[in-house]
């Protein structure tokens, strides 16, 4: 069965059919996306969730996770695992900077 499909895909007719199918899918996706209006920042559906997450991240939980990430990064540096160091420091920086950035992203003002 797979050899028949492979042979068909390698034939000229198969390539044309696959190209036309791909173009049709791209055209349909383009029309669907273009038909849906974008209302960035006009919807308040996720406002309670954003407020909750921002409260967690700016409070003691965010501070605890930021310190844990920095500690993990520091231990990783001392043991020579530089990939894990980047993950730990990125987590610490994320918990430090994301609460200020998150409302801007949700509001669509980026």
FENCOR-V986833 format. One record per pair of residues at least 6 apart in sequence whose ideal C-beta (glycine too) atoms are under 8 Angstrom apart, sorted by the first residue. I is the first residue (numbers start at 0). J is the second residue. If there is no record, write none. Layout:
I/J
I/J
This chain:
6/13
7/13
8/14
8/17
39/106
39/107
40/105
40/106
40/107
40/108
45/105
46/105
49/101
49/102
49/105
52/101
53/98
53/101
53/102
55/61
56/94
56/97
56/98
56/101
57/98
61/94
61/98
62/94
64/90
64/94
65/90
65/91
65/94
65/95
66/91
67/90
68/87
68/88
68/89
68/90
68/91
68/93
68/94
69/87
69/88
69/91
70/87
71/83
71/86
71/87
71/90
72/83
72/84
72/85
72/86
72/87
72/88
72/90
72/91
73/87
74/87
75/81
75/83
75/84
75/86
75/87
76/84
103/109
